[in-house]
C-alpha cells in the first residue's frame, strides 16, 4: 500500500518548458550580450526557448549548471554565479502542471504523506511552492543544499521516509527525468514518470512502474494499485 508520495518539482509539479524557457532566455541574456555560447553550453535553444532532453538544467544542480557556464564567463566565480542563479530562480514564473491545490487536497485527504525532493536549491523551491499556496501541503521539502545530497542519489528520498516514518516500499517517487526515477529505484520506491518535462515516454519507461501524461493522473493510478 502506498502511504506517501514524494515529488520532483521542475517538470513534475510545474511544467518545465513553460516555467523555465523565458526565464532561461532572460537569465542568459543578462549574463552576456551574446548568449549563444552560454545557451549551447547548457543545451538551451534560444529561438524556441526549449531545453534539449540531455540538458544539465533539467535534473542538474545549480552548481552543475554554473560549471557549464563558467568557461564562457571570464572573471566570474562559482559561488558568485550560483548565488545569482538562486536569487533569480526564486522569481521564475512557475506554471503548474495540473490543478495543484485540488490534487494535493485529494492526496492528503487519502491520508498520504507528501514531500518534494528537488535538485533546485531549497529556498527558491519553498518560494515557488508558497507562491502557489501549496507549501503547507507538504510534510517535507528538500533541495540539493539541504544536506541529503542530490538526485540521482537516494538521500533526499530516504530523508523524506525518515521524516514521516514510512518505509521506502510504501512511497511512490514521481518525477519527469531519469535522475528522478533512478533516485526512486535506489531508494526502493515505486517510480512514476510524467511527461511535463523534456523527457519522452520511451526515456522513462525503462525506469518507471508507470508513465503518466501529468500528475493529475495520480489518483486514478493509485486506485489501480
C-alpha positions in Angstrom: 0.0 0.0 0.0 1.3 3.5 -0.9 1.2 5.7 2.1 3.4 8.6 0.8 4.3 10.4 -2.4 7.5 12.4 -3.0 7.5 14.7 -6.0 10.2 16.3 -8.0 9.5 20.0 -8.6 10.5 21.3 -12.0 8.9 19.3 -14.8 6.6 17.5 -12.3 4.7 19.9 -10.1 5.4 22.6 -12.6 5.6 22.3 -16.4 9.3 22.6 -17.2 9.4 24.4 -20.5 6.5 26.8 -19.7 8.1 27.7 -16.4 11.8 27.9 -17.3 12.0 28.7 -21.0 11.5 32.5 -20.9 13.4 32.7 -17.6 16.5 31.0 -19.0 16.5 33.3 -22.1 16.4 36.3 -19.9 19.0 34.9 -17.4 21.5 34.1 -20.2 21.0 37.5 -21.8 21.7 39.2 -18.5 25.0 37.3 -18.3 26.2 38.2 -21.8 25.3 40.4 -24.7 25.9 37.4 -26.9 24.4 34.5 -25.0 24.7 31.9 -27.8 27.7 30.1 -26.4 26.1 30.0 -22.9 22.9 28.6 -24.3 24.8 25.9 -26.2 26.7 25.0 -23.1 23.5 24.1 -21.2 21.6 22.6 -24.1 19.1 25.5 -24.5 17.6 26.7 -27.8 17.3 30.5 -27.6 14.9 30.6 -30.6 12.4 28.0 -29.4 13.2 28.6 -25.7 13.3 24.9 -25.1 15.8 22.6 -23.4 17.4 19.6 -25.0 16.5 16.3 -23.3 20.1 15.9 -22.1 20.4 19.5 -20.9 22.1 19.7 -17.4 19.4 22.2 -16.5 16.7 19.5 -16.5 17.9 17.5 -13.5 21.2 19.1 -12.5 22.0 21.3 -9.6 22.7 25.0 -9.9 26.4 24.2 -9.3 26.4 21.8 -12.2 24.8 24.3 -14.5 27.2 27.0 -13.4 30.1 24.7 -14.1 29.0 24.6 -17.8 28.6 28.3 -18.0 31.8 29.5 -16.2 34.2 28.7 -19.0 32.3 31.3 -21.1 32.2 33.9 -18.3 35.8 35.1 -17.5 36.1 36.7 -14.1 33.1 35.0 -12.6 33.3 32.5 -9.8 31.2 29.5 -8.9 29.8 30.9 -5.6 29.0 34.3 -7.3 27.2 32.7 -10.2 25.3 30.1 -8.1 24.2 32.9 -5.7 22.9 35.0 -8.7 21.2 32.0 -10.2 19.4 31.0 -7.0 18.3 34.6 -6.4 16.8 34.9 -9.8 15.4 31.4 -9.9 13.2 32.3 -6.9 11.5 34.8 -9.2 10.8 32.4 -12.1 7.1 32.4 -13.1 6.2 28.8 -12.4 3.4 27.2 -14.4 1.6 24.4 -12.7 1.4 21.1 -14.5 -2.0 20.3 -13.1 -4.5 21.8 -10.6 -2.1 21.6 -7.7 -4.3 22.7 -4.8 -7.1 20.3 -5.7 -4.7 17.4 -6.5 -2.8 17.8 -3.2 -6.1 18.1 -1.3 -7.3 14.9 -2.8 -4.0 13.1 -1.9 -3.8 14.5 1.6 -7.5 13.5 2.1 -6.5 9.9 1.4 -4.0 10.1 4.3 -0.9 10.2 2.2 2.2 12.0 3.4 3.6 14.3 0.8 7.1 15.6 0.1 9.2 17.4 -2.5 12.8 16.4 -3.5 14.4 18.8 -6.0 17.9 19.4 -7.3 17.0 23.1 -7.1 18.1 25.0 -4.0 15.7 24.7 -1.1 15.0 28.4 -0.7 13.7 29.1 -4.3 11.8 25.7 -4.1 10.0 26.8 -1.0 9.2 30.2 -2.5 7.7 28.6 -5.7 5.5 26.3 -3.6 4.5 29.2 -1.3 3.6 31.5 -4.2 1.1 28.8 -5.4 -0.3 28.4 -1.9 0.7 24.7 -1.6 3.8 24.8 0.7 1.7 23.8 3.7 0.5 20.7 1.9 4.0 19.1 2.1 5.4 17.4 5.1 9.0 17.6 3.7 10.8 19.8 1.2 14.5 19.3 0.3 16.8 20.8 -2.2 20.3 19.8 -3.3 21.6 22.1 -0.5 19.5 20.6 2.3 22.2 18.2 3.4 20.8 15.0 1.9 22.7 15.1 -1.5 21.2 15.5 -4.9 19.4 13.1 -7.3 20.1 10.5 -8.7 21.3 9.7 -5.3 18.6 8.5 -2.9 19.5 10.7 0.0 16.6 13.2 -0.2 14.0 10.4 -0.7 15.3 8.4 2.3 15.3 11.6 4.4 11.6 12.0 3.5 10.9 8.5 4.7 12.7 9.2 8.0 10.9 12.5 8.4 7.4 10.9 8.0 8.1 7.5 9.4 7.5 5.4 6.3 9.3 2.5 4.7 10.5 3.3 1.2 8.4 0.5 -0.2 5.3 2.4 1.0 6.3 5.5 -1.1 5.9 6.5 -4.7 8.5 8.8 -6.3 7.1 11.0 -9.1 9.4 12.7 -11.5 10.0 13.8 -15.1 13.6 12.8 -15.6 15.8 9.7 -15.5 17.6 11.2 -12.4 14.3 11.3 -10.5 13.4 7.7 -11.3 17.0 6.4 -10.7 16.8 8.0 -7.2 13.5 6.4 -6.6 14.9 3.0 -7.6 17.9 3.4 -5.5 15.7 4.3 -2.5 13.5 1.2 -3.1 10.3 3.1 -4.0 7.7 2.7 -6.7 8.5 5.1 -9.6 6.1 7.1 -11.6 7.3 9.2 -14.6 5.4 12.2 -16.0 5.7 13.9 -19.4 5.6 17.5 -18.3 9.4 17.8 -18.7 11.7 17.3 -21.7 12.0 13.5 -21.3 9.9 11.4 -23.7 7.9 8.4 -22.7 10.5 6.0 -24.1 13.1 7.7 -22.0 11.2 7.0 -18.8 9.6 3.6 -19.4 12.7 1.5 -18.6 12.9 3.1 -15.1 9.2 3.6 -14.3 6.4 1.5 -12.9 4.1 3.8 -14.8 4.3 6.8 -17.0 1.5 9.4 -16.8 0.8 12.4 -19.0 0.9 14.6 -15.9 0.5 14.3 -12.1 -3.2 14.9 -12.5 -3.4 11.2 -13.3 -2.0 10.1 -9.9 -5.4 9.4 -8.1 -6.5 7.0 -10.8 -3.1 5.3 -10.9 -3.3 4.9 -7.1 -6.8 3.4 -7.4 -5.5 1.0 -10.0 -2.9 -0.4 -7.5 
